[in-house]
């Protein structure tokens, strides 16, 4: 009976160790994935009744960015391709960073798809869009 208890205790410890190890691996994977998701800010310019999405894309070239509307989603994809190669008499250095980005933003029926514009400057993608004219704010004069 004591051997069975010992064996069960050993199995319990192995299971606990496996669960803790699995959780730590999952945290590491999520952390690595999160580092590759570009940060984005959504701004509502109430004065001009416009929306702005700013996405930080350091190290990405304008030619490697795609902004598309598919159904009810604004989709931003980009690819970072960086390679630095140094050849000297006494050493050789090759550094590279490659990665693909993907972000999708839901567009409600209130968004005018034809008003969407995107520009890229200083490592930041700036996307602007407006509401459908019939959904825009309208000040009513009180008589």
C-alpha atoms as one frame of an Amber mdcrd trajectory, in Angstrom:
protein
   0.000   0.000   0.000   2.880   2.363   0.826   4.407   1.668  -2.620   1.153
   2.666  -4.338   1.040   5.919  -2.359   4.645   6.635  -3.231   3.960   5.931
  -6.894   0.843   8.148  -6.871   2.801  10.960  -5.188   5.513  10.625  -7.847
   2.928  10.728 -10.652   1.267  13.793  -9.061   4.603  15.604  -8.898   5.335
  14.772 -12.548   1.900  16.057 -13.608   2.311  19.256 -11.567   5.786  19.777
 -13.026   4.432  19.218 -16.547   1.588  21.707 -16.026   3.938  24.381 -14.634
   6.400  23.777 -17.475   3.571  23.981 -20.045   2.309  27.255 -18.588   5.814
  28.725 -18.669   6.252  27.662 -22.313   2.866  29.173 -23.205   3.862  32.469
 -21.534   7.101  32.486 -23.509   5.292  31.863 -26.812   2.694  34.581 -26.127
   5.473  36.989 -25.157   7.362  36.276 -28.403   4.223  36.730 -30.496   3.304
  39.965 -28.696   6.727  41.427 -29.530   5.951  41.064 -33.240   2.494  42.657
 -33.186   2.784  46.311 -34.131   1.379  48.820 -31.677  -1.627  50.781 -32.880
  -3.453  53.842 -31.590  -7.032  54.687 -32.512  -7.866  58.374 -32.295 -11.261
  60.020 -32.731 -10.786  63.607 -33.918 -14.106  65.001 -32.711 -13.405  68.470
 -34.075 -13.146  67.222 -37.691 -15.295  64.112 -37.072 -12.544  61.819 -38.391
 -10.878  58.684 -37.123  -7.160  58.021 -37.229  -5.284  54.765 -36.761  -1.544
  55.089 -36.153   0.553  51.946 -36.421   4.237  51.872 -35.534   6.166  49.966
 -38.193   9.861  50.681 -37.550  12.242  49.158 -40.064   9.492  48.593 -42.646
   9.628  50.112 -46.115   6.579  51.768 -47.651   6.648  49.251 -50.532   6.239
  46.391 -48.050   2.963  47.662 -46.546  -0.519  46.698 -47.763  -3.767  48.252
 -46.572  -6.973  46.640 -47.814 -10.658  46.538 -46.985 -12.194  43.074 -46.999
 -15.847  42.972 -46.049 -16.162  44.725 -42.709 -12.441  44.731 -41.947  -9.573
  47.101 -42.602  -6.533  44.845 -42.907  -2.945  46.003 -42.590  -0.120  43.667
 -43.531   3.549  44.516 -43.661   6.876  42.775 -43.921  10.136  43.863 -42.354
  13.223  42.903 -44.330  16.484  44.095 -42.842  19.920  42.756 -43.539  23.243
  44.296 -42.584  26.331  42.593 -43.933  29.888  43.653 -43.127  32.891  41.959
 -44.708  36.292  42.910 -43.354  39.692  41.271 -43.571  39.519  39.913 -40.052
  35.778  39.357 -39.552  32.417  38.860 -41.186  29.136  40.112 -39.698  25.633
  39.385 -40.931  22.632  40.734 -39.028  19.112  40.307 -40.260  15.578  40.927
 -39.050  12.622  39.533 -40.919   9.026  39.468 -39.875   5.474  39.784 -41.117
   2.830  41.916 -39.434  -0.926  41.555 -39.588  -3.596  43.704 -37.970  -7.319
  43.769 -38.682  -9.756  46.467 -37.577 -13.536  46.077 -37.669 -15.321  48.765
 -39.692 -18.931  49.383 -38.751 -21.568  50.381 -41.296 -21.067  53.987 -40.170
 -17.620  54.154 -41.820 -17.319  55.612 -45.314 -15.033  53.124 -47.093 -14.294
  55.667 -49.857 -12.830  58.112 -47.318 -10.068  55.750 -46.160  -6.578  57.119
 -46.817  -3.171  55.849 -45.718   0.237  57.500 -45.561   3.560  56.307 -44.227
   6.086  58.640 -42.671   8.931  58.204 -40.178   8.152  54.549 -39.483   4.498
  55.227 -38.736   1.508  54.238 -40.858  -1.321  56.745 -40.506  -4.773  55.700
 -41.716  -7.630  58.212 -41.685 -11.317  57.683 -42.377 -14.662  59.338 -41.806
 -18.218  58.405 -41.021 -20.794  58.042 -43.778 -22.148  61.588 -44.371 -25.596
  60.670 -43.074 -24.028  59.431 -39.794 -21.797  62.479 -39.198 -22.431  64.838
 -36.370 -24.701  67.708 -37.277 -25.192  70.735 -35.088 -28.765  71.959 -35.101
 -29.378  75.643 -34.650 -31.900  76.456 -31.997 -34.360  79.127 -33.225
